[in-house]
Amino acid sequence: MKYSWRTEWPLWLILAAMFLIAVLAWNAVPDQIPVHWGLRGEPDRMGGRFEGLFILPLVSLFIYGVLRIAPRIDPARANYDAFAGAYATVRIIVLAALLAVQIVTVLAALGRPVNISGVVPLILGVLFVGLGNVLGKLRPNWFIGIRTPWTLSSRRSWDRTHQVGGWLFLVFGVLLMAAALAREAWMLVTVFSLFGVGVIGLVVYSYVEWKQDPEKTPPSSERP
């Protein structure tokens, strides 16, 4: 899988914007700023300026680096060309979501009236809708997607689990956005709980599809 400036410049722009925001806000925020919030949007942990301003840009840079080198070190590297478009989409929407969260947290640190409990779940909802739209296009790999022992050893299990998973992510994203707009903590808890049940169901489904696949790859100890 080859990269070019056309695929990378939007990601570089997002990363540059995140570090620029952190630098520009450094002297404008107090020494201690909120770095974590409860379900009701009230700060429940404070941190220093470096943690509050630079942790998200640094995490984003790390994620960019991992996803940048993944196609080179993945044992399934040959599959990446088949889902290059979906892979590019995943990379950009993840970084864009982190940028949006950083903007919200910096605004809160500056004392702006930001409803964290509503805005952050809304951003996450958009992220999951975006991921749900491309999940079914992913091909077997060891870095992104629904990676269970069964999806990684059965193409049938991988494809069908990701098709169902795409719908799960879409529904979860829409429900999460609805809960965020409703601004009810109990709705957020309910939506996340339902998502947890759905994830467990996906794991079970991946096993069922693997079990029914006559072409599944057995562990090396079972090979003749």
Protein Blocks (a to p, Z undefined) as FASTA:
>chain_A
ZZdfklmmmmmmmmmmmmmmmmmmmmmpcfbdcfbdcfkopafbdcdfklmmmmmmmmmm
mmmmmmmmmmmmgmklmmmmmmmmmmmmmmmmmmmmmmmmmmmmmmmmnopacdfklmmm
mmmmmmmmmmmmmmmmpccdfkbccddfklmmofklmmmmmmmmmmmmmmmmmmmmmmmm
nopaklmmmmmmmmmmmmmmmmmmmmmmmmmmmkbccdfklpZZ
